[in-house]
């Protein structure tokens, strides 16, 4: 015993142990465990040996290599066939298991020194997967309920589980969120399974929320489960009565009442109160009234059938617009008369009135003394928001015709144009006291007519224009001078200063010639008279009365 103690002491003095190294390997894979990390040159190594700690201060041999010799594997039991060494003296441990989590020591003999390099091996394995199971069918609002169980299987070390709502971690508060975790190890593989249970008090907003769980592991892999969603059930706390359409209602519209409750599942049957008339609607939440009128206005309600106290109401107003135009249709009045136009408007709110005459914008018509120009088609349009009403009348102003003007125009010197301007309704007939060529007859608004004829007068004429209709007749006269006389008189005017002398001379010569002609006529007469008395047997000289007449004629001729 004394000799053994001395040898052990000598071995301890010769052996130099380096600091403990650490290697992490993956479960089921080959683990590389280095020796001395290059601290001793390979040429200086006489012998090296790998061994492992079996526990209770006992070691098991794995392999030995002498210098210039092959590796000799001495492993037994679970390590047989699983160990080998590469050129750098690294121990290769295949098909790593959790039982391989121990210390492996590389012992190196170099010269007179013995070195040991212990290495601690850890075997890691990520979870095989993570999933949520045993999830609740639905969650009740405000009630703490087991939402589900999250499991991360076969990991080493055991995975940590985190619950998430819409990708945000849930933190246990002991009230609305309670998380319970547990870890179970497999007796065969030694791998751990982590189980986490979530109890959750749901909110209404959780109805569409996605719940997941995540497994965190030292290898850095983060596995996330498939999301799960839940129906959040809760009793109706609020009810609302909606009106469709939402804009202002007018007579003739269809009105839809929609009862909306916030319960989940939502109620499917409602009671509608239609101004005191109860109507039950099952498997639906709408009620429609067609072709509504102003009488539809009033207070409407809806409630839950099984809970009448849960009620909503809405005051509904139906807008209306009525107009009455008096008189209307076709109105025939005499010129100069008055006409009262009355427009009555009955509406639920303020309206606007627009007038047009013959489809052109106009002011409100007021007729204190009707004129032909007032004739036309009048229309009023009354608008109130999205309501519109129209009414119209046609006004015809009648009366005896009147000639407003009668004139002549000499445009080209070849003819004269006579124009008769007439006002009257119905359209009067136009006639002239002279034959002429009708150029045109033009009708203008407001009962005005312009009638044109062309004439060629040869002397001064008094021409009349006569117009008539069923209410009377009117006539006007115009003096029309001859067309060519005007031309001659115009020439005389141009030459009157130069012809005065010639005119006097012409008059004197004319008188002399007239005296000679009369004297000659008298001589022939006397001669013939004497010859005649001979023929008839009368006296040669005439009677005393005849001689006196001859003397008087002779004296006149001399003058």
Buried (B, 14 or more C-beta within 10 A) or exposed (E): EEEEEEEEEEEEEEEEEBEEBEBEBBBEEEBEBBBBEEEBEBEEBBBBBBBBBEEEEEBBBBBBBBEEEEBEBBBEEEBEEBBBBEEEBBBEBEEBBBEBBBBBBBBBBBEEEBBBBBBBBBBBBBBBEBBBEEBBEBBBBEEBBBBBBBBBBBBBBBBBBBBBBEEEEBEBEEEBBBBEEEBEEEEEBBBBBBBBBBBBBBBEEBBEBBBBBBBBBBBEEEBEBEBBEBBBBBEBEEBEBBBEEEEBBBBEBEBBBBBBBBBBEEBEBBBBBBEEEEEEBEEEBBBEBEEBEBEBBEEBBBBBBEBEEBBBEBEBEBBBBBBEBEEEEEBEBEBEEEBEBEBEBEBBEEBEEBBBBEEEEBEEBEBEEBBBEBBBEBBBBBBBBEBBBEBEBBBBBBBBBBBBEBEBEEEEEEBBBBBBBBBBBEBBBBEBEBEBEEBEBEEEEEBBBBBBBBBEBEEEBEBBBBBBBEBEEBEBEBEBBBBEEEEEEEEEEEEEEEEEEEEEEEEEEEEEEEEEEBEEEBEEEEEEEEEEEEEEEEEEEBEEEEEEEBEEBBEEBEE
